[in-house]
């Protein structure tokens, strides 16, 4: 990928992913202590995996390797979205603005990441 407009898109997407990870860590710090090795750990790892797999894929040269890393990132995002939904339903995420921010951010990242994957798949 070249640096121009694609580089700016990458920077914006990576920034949103970074914000998402920080939000996930912030939200989970008040989860029940008995969930430290359960939901807390799983949500944090899934959120971190979103950005880490994206960064790894972006650094790769081969298109198919990029696609694979980006798809892994997308899968981790879907996993973390479900975990956040579950945590909202059981009452562990109490702040409404945090809930709304997490949902909005995950939807934005999802759309941007999916567009990136589809764009790479069209290149042949």
N, C-alpha and C positions, 0 to 999 in steps of 0.2 A: 504494500500500500504506500502511496506517496504521501508526502507531508502536507500539502495544500489543504483543501477543504476537508479531505478525509482525515487529515491529522487533527483538525479542529473538532470534527465530529467525534473522533477517538477521545480527545481531551475532555469533551463535555460528557460523553458516556462514562468514561473512567471516573470523572469527578462525581457523577450521580451514584455510581456504584460505591465509591468511597464513602459518600454520605450515608448510603444505605447500610453499609457495614457498621459504621459508627452508631447509627440509630439502633441497629439490632443489638449491639453491645450495651447501649444505654438502656434499652427496654428490658433486657434480660437481667440487669444487675439487681433488680428487686424481685425476681422470680423466687418461688419457694426454694429454700436451701436444699431440700431433698431432691430437687430437679437439676442440681449442678452437673451431674453426670448423665442426665437424661435430656429433657427438652432444651434446657439452657445451652448445654454443650452442642447439641445437634443444630439448633438455630444459629448459633454463632459460627459453627463450621460451615453450614450451608451458605450463609451470607458471605463469609470470607471467600468461599469457593467461587462465588459469582465473579468477584473482581480478579482473583488470582488466575482462574482459568482464562478469563478474557485477556489479561495482560500477557499470559504465556502464549495464547493464540496470536495476539497482535504481533508478538516478537518473532513468530515463525514465518519462514519464507514460503513454504509450500501451501498452496491454496487449500488442499484437502485437510492438511494438518490444522490450518486456521479454522476451517469449518468445524472439525471435530472438537477443538478446544472451545469454540464459541457455543456449540451445541451443549457441551458439558456445563458451561457457564449458565446457559439458558435453563437446563435441567435443574441445576442447583437453585436458581432463582425461583422456579416453580415449587421446589421443595420448601424453600424458606417462606414463600408466600402462604403455603398451606400451614406451616408451623405458626406463623403470625396469626392466621385466622383462628387456628385452634386456641392459641393463647388468649386471643380476644374473647373467644366464646367461653373459656373457663374463668375469665375475669382477671387474668394476670396483667393485662395491658389496660390500665384504668383511664389514662389520660386520653380524651377524645382527640385532641389535636395530634398527639403522637400516633394514634391509630390511623387517622386520616393521612398524615404525612407518610407513614409506612406504605399504605395502600397506593397512594398517588405515585410515590417514588418507584415502587415495584412495577406499577403499570407502565410508567414512562420508560424505565430500563428495559422492560419486556419488549415494548414496541421497537425501541431503538436497536436492541440486540437482534430481534427477529428480522428487521430490515437489513441489518448487516449480513446475517446468515443468508437470506434470500439473494442479496446482491452478489455474494461470493458464489452461490450456486448457479447463478445465471452466467457467470464468467466461464466460458469454456473454449 
